[in-house]
Amino acid sequence: VKFNNCAGNKGVRYETNSLDFKVRADGTLYAAHHLQVPSKQLILVVTAWDPQTLGRWEAMVRFLVAEKSQHNGHKPKGRKALPGELVQQQSDTLLPWRQHQSANGLRRQKRDWVIPPINVPENSRGPFPQQLVRIRSDKDKEIHIRYSITGVGADQPPMEVFNIDPVSGRMYVTRPMDREERASYHLRAHAVDMNGNKVENPIDLYIYVIDMNDNRPEFINQVYNGSVDEGSKPGTYVMTVTANDADDGTTANGMVRYRIVTQTPQSPSQNMFTINSETGDIVTVAAGLDREKVQQYIVIVQATDMEGNLNYGLSNTATAIITVTDVNDNPPEFTTSTVRAAGWCNAEQPRKGVRTSVVITGDLAGRLMGQAGSRNWRGMGLPTTTCTHSHFSFSQPKGPREKIQHFAAAVDYEMNRAFMLTVMVSNQAPLASGIQMSFQSTAGVTISVTDVNEAPYFPTNHKLIRLEEGVPTGTVLTTFSAVDPDRFMQQAVRYSKLSDPANWLNINATNGQITTAAVLDRESDYIKNNVYEATFLAADNGIPPASGTGTLQIYLIDINDNAPELLPKEAQICEKPNLNVINITAADADIDPNVGPFVFELPSVPSAVRKNWTITRLNGDYAQLSLRIMYLEAGVYDVPIIVTDSGNPPLYNTSVIKVKVCPCDENGDCTTIGAVAAAGLGTGAIIAILICIIILLTMVLLFVVWMKRREKERHTKQLLIDPEDDVRDNILKYDEEGGGEEDQDYDLSQLQQPETMDHVLNKTPGVRRVDERPIGAEPQYPIRPVIPHPGDIGDFINEGLRAADNDPTAPPYDSLLVFDYEGSGSTAGSVSSLNSSSSGDQDYDYLNDWGPRFKKLADMYGGGEED
């Protein structure tokens, strides 16, 4: 292969996508080993890439393989391939099952072809499905063949990444590939006839995903911490940073290079450190590291793939914190030679024997220049007098370049009231080489001890005792007493509770004896890791009073006092067995060995439980509940289960699990109707509910129709009685309510029987209500004319209505008025005077003029001859 990159091809490297062929530096393509190529063509991809510019170029190379001649195995010289043959050779169709015909017409045994790997670049943009290759057998000219592929990516997860047209044999990729997810696929191609019989042997297909630079380098840590001694020489190793790239590490996509972006502070040089671009090792590159000037450097490191090419590569950064460690290059020195000091106990009131703070009144301090807290900075005091010098030592300053302000002394007023000593100070570490100075300094110190009231203390703190839970109330646990260090003060110590979260303990205020105030329960929320912790206070009566605290820890040993509880409380199962089961377990508040393994069993009573259900043991903690019978009606069932733990003695508990039995589909899930049935309603109950709803709706509909009919009758009812009806007096009820809001303001006392009858006696004559009884003289109707008139009845009624409307005693709602009471002395004659005789002395024809309501009466008493 020939390649020209316009720069003389210097440093260009070649590679192929096949393990069977290699390319030399001059472009010569050669076989890496002996191989057989049974097809007429072989397709390879040759890649040329420049390590300097990271440029990559690809070219496809087709090998046109000539068949050996019958005589000497070589193709005759001078014969060129025909155009038709060339087109067939350059086709992308693979014939892995080629049959070879011998000269005498006999078919020789075929050899399966090893298909070269198929390369697919990752993150391809499609369009999809994208054809990769076509596979066919030369037998498809004789019979109809169906092609298929199997393997990971076809019929195994991940599914359907590749598929093949069963008729044409074209194989496709259906979606973009990700090399970091899977770098290669191994498929097998199959060829069968229409009946599914194997026509050819399966062929292996290898598909390799070509890596693309789609992943940034990722540092293992975002912040790296390292250190280097001050004054280190250039080239001193400091630390190593590491970044990983998910891309192919054998290509430039995954080759990471490092560089330093910034350094803070840039003192004494802006390039104090350098980094190995390949390994990530950070080393010093300049001299002048001085901790007293710069104590810490912050270096930003960048990792870039594509071998560090900033134009094409992807980058990421991390922070390297480099601490400059101290070396002893500054000796200590005192600023004065004589100091007087007074010491007393500090604010925490520590007990005797504990180091206490003694403030120095003079200026006794070693001016130390080293790193605070280090051996190079920390002074080491040593008294030189005959006193017990082991009582004193230097304490650490709070910061660099700060004077030492106090000693740390285990002083005791009851033992020593004053100390005189000479102190020598020096660094704990020797001076660095090349420092021409004295390594120590001395000064005299006089210390007076002031007596103070020291707090009582508990000799054993924290105190731990062990006992079983459940001890009865009033049990003596221990005596938790304190000691008062003040020997020269006659003081009494009193005890009290400071912290008792569960209020389980009592303490004797005098001697510190602790007893139980309640039953101790290891399963309580106040127990942490089987330990109950309480704090007690010991206070003296000194001036000022002082107190100390002590902590008592009670380790509770578990006993089997909690029965196991069944889990879960509710479950769901199909009405037919073998579809699913219910996994059950148990929870026990106790701990080993008072918990599992558990025993799960069904009670014998009621008998339906063991008849319908069965329990299968899985292990010590789990079992399965399933149906024993072939069918169980949908509904909610309470299944009691006895759970027994492994304690000594064992405890058991009968728990009820609510099981919803419902019809299931083919996937084992409850159907919608099954969910309703499982809620506790059977099919019969659902039908009964539907029938009740229909009946209720029918009743409502009938009631509405009846109300409308009655309303219609009320509107069409005549004011007077129909002639066909009984002529006797009838009370017509119109079911009319009051007016509206204007009628709501009325006196309810009007509905009661009045005590006086004045309002009745003073009422307008001719009208009364049905709820009144006439008292005294009856009111008279208005006198009607002797000669009847057709409007006489209407005028009489209107006059009565007018009198009722003007009655101030009438109730504010509509009332039934009766006009049939004539009273004494009525001008109307008796109705008994009307008879059926045909005397003819009375003319009733005027009744015809009164309207249709009196027409029948006129016909009855009228002057017709036929009557």
Secondary structure, 3 states (H helix, E strand, C coil): CCCCCCCCCCCCEEEECCCCEEECCCCCEEECCCCCCCCCEEEEEEEEECCCCCCEEEEEEEEECCCCCCCCCCCCCCCCCCHHHHHHHCCCEECCCCCCECCCCCECCCCCCCCCCEEEECCCCCCCCEEEEEECCHHHHCCCEEEEEEEECCCECCCCCEEECCCCCEEEECCCCCCCCCCEEEEEEEEEECCCCECCCCEEEEEEEECCCCCCCEECCCEEEEEEECCCCCCCEEEECCEECCCCCCCHHHCCEEEEEEEECCCCCCCCEEECCCCCEEEECCCCCCCCCCCEEEEEEEEECHHHCCCCCCEEEEEEEEEEECCCCCCCCECCCEEEEEECCCCCCCCCCCCEEEEECCCCCECCCCCCCCCCCCECCEECCCCCHHHEEECCCCCCCCCCCEEEECCCCCCCCEEEEEEEEEECCCCCCCCCCCCEEEEEEEEEECCCCCCCECCCCCEEEEEECCCCCCCEEEECCCECCCCCCCCCCEEEEEECCCCCEEECCCCCEEEECCCCCCCCCCCECCEEEEEEEEECCCCCCCEEEEEEEEEEECCCCCCCEEECCEEEEECCCCCCCEEEEEECCCCCCCCCCCEEECCCCCHHHHHHEEEEECCCCEEEEEECCCCCCCEEEEEEEEEECCCCCCCEEEEEEEEEEECECCCCCECHHHHHHHCCCCHHHHHHHHHHHHHHHHHHHHHHHHHHHHHHHHHHCCCCCCCCCCCCCCCCCCCCCCCCHHHCCCCHHHHCCCCCCHHHHCCCCCCEECCCCCCCCCCCCCCCCCCCCCCHHHHHHHHHHHHHHCCCCCCCCCCCEECCCCCCCCCCCCHHHCCCCCCCCCCCHHHHHHCHHHHHHHHHHCCCCCC
